[in-house]
Amino acid sequence: MIFLLDANVLITANSTYYPLDQIPEFWSWVYYQATSGRIKIPREIMEEIEAGRKDDDPLLDWIRTPEIKAALLLDESVDAALVQHVVSSGYAPDLRDDEVEKIGRDPFLIAYALAGPEDRTVVTTEVSRPSTQRANRKVPDVCQALGAMSCGPFALNKALGFSTGWKTTG
């Protein structure tokens, strides 16, 4: 199984429950899982994370470390037809420019999951809201509509066995 991370997964982890300077075990575990091929970030999502740079951002400093970035990066090219399918079937076939801007790079993330539906899961902090439409749709709902698997970050942690003592148990 390959877990494809949405930008919000690492951003939220660092800003709330797993700050880099307080829970370094989590970040070591993420790197280990990335080197093992279980956690990846598509190029378009990596670019989204890097574009959010703030001064003295420890997450961006960490993710830009060459060996960490290389381990996390999903080394594939996106299938443009799959991205278009995600946009037209998952959101709406007639999105306006402002709506396309609002959905951002989420269609790329979902397209990568669809490229290997048997062994790929999108991980996002977004919460399902089935009643939303068009550009307001949430990643889990688009995934479900298109047949891609998705989960939240704590389901990822459970599936891959994260604990603060993971190095001694794994």
C-alpha positions in Angstrom: 0.0 0.0 0.0 1.2 3.5 -0.9 -0.2 6.4 1.1 -0.3 9.6 -0.9 -0.2 12.6 1.4 -2.2 15.8 0.9 -0.2 19.0 1.8 -2.5 19.5 4.8 -1.3 16.3 6.5 2.2 17.4 7.3 1.3 21.1 7.7 -1.4 20.2 10.3 0.8 17.7 12.0 3.6 20.2 12.5 1.4 23.1 13.5 -0.8 21.1 16.0 -0.1 17.6 17.3 3.4 16.6 16.1 5.6 19.8 16.1 9.0 19.0 14.6 10.8 20.3 17.7 8.6 18.4 20.2 7.8 15.0 18.6 10.9 14.2 16.4 9.9 10.5 16.5 7.0 11.2 14.2 9.2 12.9 11.6 11.7 10.1 11.7 8.9 7.7 11.2 7.6 9.6 8.2 11.0 9.6 6.7 11.4 5.9 7.4 8.0 5.1 5.8 9.0 7.3 2.8 12.3 5.4 2.3 10.3 2.2 2.5 8.0 3.4 -0.2 4.8 3.4 1.9 4.4 7.2 2.1 4.8 9.5 -0.9 3.9 13.0 -1.9 3.2 13.8 -5.6 5.3 16.5 -7.2 2.4 18.9 -7.5 1.6 18.6 -3.8 5.2 19.0 -2.9 5.2 22.2 -4.9 2.1 23.4 -3.0 3.8 22.8 0.3 6.9 24.6 -0.8 4.9 27.6 -2.2 3.6 28.2 1.3 7.0 29.2 2.7 7.1 31.4 5.7 10.2 32.7 7.3 11.7 30.3 9.8 9.4 27.4 8.8 10.8 24.2 10.3 8.5 22.0 8.2 9.8 23.5 5.0 13.4 23.3 6.2 12.8 19.6 7.0 11.1 18.8 3.8 13.7 20.5 1.7 16.5 18.4 3.2 17.7 16.6 0.0 17.4 13.0 1.3 14.0 13.7 2.9 12.6 15.3 -0.2 13.9 12.5 -2.4 12.4 9.9 -0.2 9.0 11.6 0.0 8.6 12.5 -3.6 6.5 10.2 -5.8 8.7 9.9 -8.9 5.9 9.7 -11.5 4.3 11.9 -14.0 0.6 12.5 -13.7 -1.8 11.2 -16.3 -3.5 14.5 -17.7 -6.5 12.5 -18.8 -7.0 11.2 -15.2 -6.7 14.8 -13.8 -9.4 16.0 -16.3 -11.6 13.0 -15.3 -11.2 13.9 -11.6 -12.1 17.5 -12.3 -15.1 16.8 -14.6 -16.5 13.8 -12.8 -15.4 14.5 -9.2 -16.2 18.2 -9.0 -18.1 19.4 -12.1 -17.7 19.4 -15.9 -18.2 23.1 -16.2 -16.1 24.7 -13.4 -15.4 28.4 -13.7 -11.8 29.6 -13.4 -12.3 30.8 -9.8 -13.6 27.3 -9.0 -10.6 25.6 -10.6 -8.4 27.9 -8.6 -10.3 27.0 -5.4 -9.8 23.2 -5.8 -6.1 23.8 -6.3 -4.0 20.7 -6.8 -6.3 18.2 -5.2 -7.3 16.7 -8.6 -3.6 15.8 -9.1 -3.5 13.9 -5.8 -6.6 12.0 -6.6 -5.4 11.2 -10.1 -2.3 9.6 -8.8 -4.4 7.5 -6.5 -6.6 6.4 -9.4 -3.4 5.5 -11.4 -3.0 2.6 -9.0 -6.4 2.1 -7.3 -5.5 -1.3 -5.9 -2.6 -0.1 -3.8 -2.9 3.6 -3.3 -4.7 5.6 -0.6 -5.1 9.4 -0.4 -4.4 10.8 3.1 -6.0 14.1 3.9 -7.1 16.1 7.0 -10.2 17.1 5.0 -13.5 15.7 6.5 -16.2 14.3 4.3 -19.1 16.7 3.6 -21.2 14.9 1.0 -23.7 17.7 0.7 -21.1 20.1 -0.8 -21.0 20.6 -4.5 -18.7 21.7 -7.3 -15.4 23.4 -6.0 -16.6 23.0 -2.4 -16.4 19.2 -2.5 -14.0 17.6 -0.1 -11.2 15.2 -1.1 -12.7 12.2 0.7 -16.0 12.7 -1.1 -14.4 13.0 -4.5 -12.3 9.9 -3.8 -15.4 8.0 -2.9 -17.3 9.1 -6.0 -14.4 8.1 -8.3 -13.4 4.8 -6.5 -10.2 5.9 -4.9 -9.4 5.0 -1.3 -8.8 7.8 1.2 -8.3 8.1 5.0 -7.3 10.6 7.6 -3.8 11.0 9.2 -4.6 9.0 12.3 -5.8 6.0 10.2 -2.5 6.2 8.4 -0.6 6.2 11.7 -2.6 3.2 12.8 -2.2 1.3 9.5 1.6 1.8 9.5 2.0 1.4 13.3 3.2 4.8 14.4 4.0 5.2 18.1 6.6 7.3 19.9 8.5 4.0 20.5 8.2 2.8 16.9 12.0 2.4 16.5 12.1 -0.1 19.3 9.0 -2.0 18.3 9.3 -2.1 14.5 
